[in-house]
């Protein structure tokens, strides 16, 4: 389902960019698909590491532990990483990894064993000059630490640039923890300035994991926003001017935002609220052909990967709802991963304020280029972003002599 959405979108891009058969072949086919069965405690778990493209540099993309992981999904996510890295102007191709597992049903010891098993299965395919993993859904800096340790034991040397999103003690980078949210926040502020949206801007946020929680905090502390609804996997809450600092406390103490004293709302209904901005920070395929017509937000910010389907995009565009696409909105995470990788490669630690400024400049530049095409054409913002990203990938392939 997820990769089918991509093939549909590429069929539209093909016409708009007048792409030939060879160019389409490079975009639709993956450079390397590696699969393994990981064994932990007598149980087997299917796992993948997939590189979509390495034309611009080594593969780059996260590893997710989730019960709904599939090869189709990992292929789609690796494709999006190719476009995301290209649009951001960083020297990475696109890759992704996944394991079919429910981490909530595993002990810490079992998660460590699974993380090390993943590296043992794929260590020949990954490395700082081949393919650089990072955290994704239900993986974190501790997961990366286990993976780094296992990789370095196998290789017999230190190679911190093999993986990003590491703890600070293992040459990670301070900005990484909230970088995806920070990038989305910067882009949202740029959009609001472009369209002169009156303040306070009302916001609903679907998804209250790392990305959703952090952007909620940033919006709350900014003062120009009114967060009226948030949700997690157990449901949501609705209230004018939610005190996000208190919501976060409840989430951390009780495991869900639904324990906060406010009106309860479902994840389905949060998508239909009459707000200025809807932030999608959960999983793929949240807005589809069946519910797109019920969306009333004026603007959608995609912090999750692929939360709006191809068919839904068309409906939203006709309703003049502007969608800031995932490959732009959530690219802050991989940009800061690039900073971490660069520091690990160079052995040089850059000033944090300098990196914060650089992240802001890069996010604003990406937004400006996408918005310039969007504002002067009939394209939606996703189409504009795809065109810019694909142009850079195909230019690299042409220079290499592959087309």
Secondary structure in CASP SS format (residue, H / E / C, confidence):
PFRMAT SS
TARGET T0000
AUTHOR 0000-0000-0000
METHOD secondary structure of the structure
MODEL  1
X C 1.00
X H 1.00
X H 1.00
X H 1.00
X H 1.00
X H 1.00
X H 1.00
X H 1.00
X H 1.00
X H 1.00
X H 1.00
X H 1.00
X H 1.00
X H 1.00
X H 1.00
X H 1.00
X H 1.00
X C 1.00
X C 1.00
X C 1.00
X H 1.00
X H 1.00
X H 1.00
X H 1.00
X H 1.00
X H 1.00
X H 1.00
X H 1.00
X C 1.00
X C 1.00
X C 1.00
X E 1.00
X E 1.00
X E 1.00
X E 1.00
X E 1.00
X E 1.00
X E 1.00
X E 1.00
X E 1.00
X C 1.00
X C 1.00
X E 1.00
X E 1.00
X E 1.00
X E 1.00
X E 1.00
X E 1.00
X E 1.00
X E 1.00
X E 1.00
X E 1.00
X E 1.00
X C 1.00
X C 1.00
X C 1.00
X C 1.00
X C 1.00
X E 1.00
X E 1.00
X C 1.00
X C 1.00
X E 1.00
X E 1.00
X E 1.00
X E 1.00
X C 1.00
X C 1.00
X C 1.00
X C 1.00
X H 1.00
X H 1.00
X H 1.00
X H 1.00
X H 1.00
X H 1.00
X H 1.00
X H 1.00
X H 1.00
X H 1.00
X H 1.00
X H 1.00
X H 1.00
X H 1.00
X H 1.00
X H 1.00
X H 1.00
X H 1.00
X C 1.00
X C 1.00
X C 1.00
X C 1.00
X C 1.00
X E 1.00
X E 1.00
X E 1.00
X E 1.00
X E 1.00
X E 1.00
X E 1.00
X C 1.00
X C 1.00
X H 1.00
X H 1.00
X H 1.00
X C 1.00
X C 1.00
X H 1.00
X H 1.00
X H 1.00
X H 1.00
X H 1.00
X H 1.00
X H 1.00
X H 1.00
X H 1.00
X H 1.00
X H 1.00
X H 1.00
X H 1.00
X H 1.00
X H 1.00
X C 1.00
X C 1.00
X C 1.00
X C 1.00
X E 1.00
X C 1.00
X C 1.00
X C 1.00
X E 1.00
X E 1.00
X E 1.00
X C 1.00
X E 1.00
X C 1.00
X C 1.00
X C 1.00
X C 1.00
X C 1.00
X H 1.00
X H 1.00
X H 1.00
X H 1.00
X H 1.00
X H 1.00
X H 1.00
X H 1.00
X H 1.00
X H 1.00
X H 1.00
X H 1.00
X H 1.00
X H 1.00
X H 1.00
X C 1.00
X C 1.00
X C 1.00
X C 1.00
X H 1.00
X H 1.00
X H 1.00
X E 1.00
X C 1.00
X C 1.00
X C 1.00
X C 1.00
X H 1.00
X H 1.00
X H 1.00
X C 1.00
X C 1.00
X C 1.00
X H 1.00
X H 1.00
X H 1.00
X H 1.00
X H 1.00
X H 1.00
X H 1.00
X H 1.00
X H 1.00
X H 1.00
X H 1.00
X H 1.00
X H 1.00
X H 1.00
X H 1.00
X H 1.00
X H 1.00
X H 1.00
X H 1.00
X H 1.00
X H 1.00
X H 1.00
X C 1.00
X C 1.00
X C 1.00
X C 1.00
X C 1.00
X E 1.00
X E 1.00
X E 1.00
X E 1.00
X E 1.00
X E 1.00
X C 1.00
X C 1.00
X C 1.00
X H 1.00
X H 1.00
X H 1.00
X H 1.00
X H 1.00
X H 1.00
X H 1.00
X H 1.00
X H 1.00
X H 1.00
X H 1.00
X H 1.00
X H 1.00
X C 1.00
X C 1.00
X E 1.00
X E 1.00
X E 1.00
X E 1.00
X E 1.00
X E 1.00
X E 1.00
X E 1.00
X C 1.00
X C 1.00
X E 1.00
X E 1.00
X E 1.00
X E 1.00
X C 1.00
X C 1.00
X C 1.00
X C 1.00
X C 1.00
X H 1.00
X H 1.00
X H 1.00
X H 1.00
X H 1.00
X H 1.00
X H 1.00
X H 1.00
X H 1.00
X H 1.00
X H 1.00
X C 1.00
X C 1.00
X H 1.00
X H 1.00
X H 1.00
X C 1.00
X C 1.00
X C 1.00
X E 1.00
X E 1.00
X E 1.00
X C 1.00
X H 1.00
X H 1.00
X H 1.00
X H 1.00
X C 1.00
X C 1.00
X C 1.00
X C 1.00
X C 1.00
X C 1.00
X E 1.00
X E 1.00
X E 1.00
X E 1.00
X C 1.00
X C 1.00
X C 1.00
X C 1.00
X C 1.00
X C 1.00
X E 1.00
X C 1.00
X C 1.00
X C 1.00
X C 1.00
X H 1.00
X H 1.00
X H 1.00
X C 1.00
X C 1.00
X C 1.00
X C 1.00
X E 1.00
X E 1.00
X E 1.00
X E 1.00
X C 1.00
X C 1.00
X C 1.00
X C 1.00
X C 1.00
X E 1.00
X C 1.00
X H 1.00
X H 1.00
X H 1.00
X H 1.00
X H 1.00
X H 1.00
X H 1.00
X H 1.00
X H 1.00
X C 1.00
X C 1.00
X C 1.00
X E 1.00
X E 1.00
X E 1.00
X C 1.00
X H 1.00
X H 1.00
X H 1.00
X H 1.00
X C 1.00
X C 1.00
X H 1.00
X H 1.00
X H 1.00
X H 1.00
X H 1.00
X H 1.00
X H 1.00
X H 1.00
X H 1.00
X H 1.00
X H 1.00
X H 1.00
X H 1.00
X H 1.00
X H 1.00
X C 1.00
X C 1.00
X C 1.00
X C 1.00
X C 1.00
X H 1.00
X H 1.00
X H 1.00
X H 1.00
X H 1.00
X H 1.00
X H 1.00
X H 1.00
X H 1.00
X H 1.00
X H 1.00
X H 1.00
X H 1.00
X H 1.00
X H 1.00
X H 1.00
X H 1.00
X H 1.00
X H 1.00
X H 1.00
X H 1.00
X H 1.00
X H 1.00
X H 1.00
X C 1.00
X C 1.00
X C 1.00
X C 1.00
X C 1.00
X H 1.00
X H 1.00
X H 1.00
X H 1.00
X H 1.00
X H 1.00
X H 1.00
X H 1.00
X H 1.00
X H 1.00
X H 1.00
X H 1.00
X H 1.00
X H 1.00
X H 1.00
X H 1.00
X H 1.00
X H 1.00
X H 1.00
X C 1.00
X C 1.00
X C 1.00
X C 1.00
END
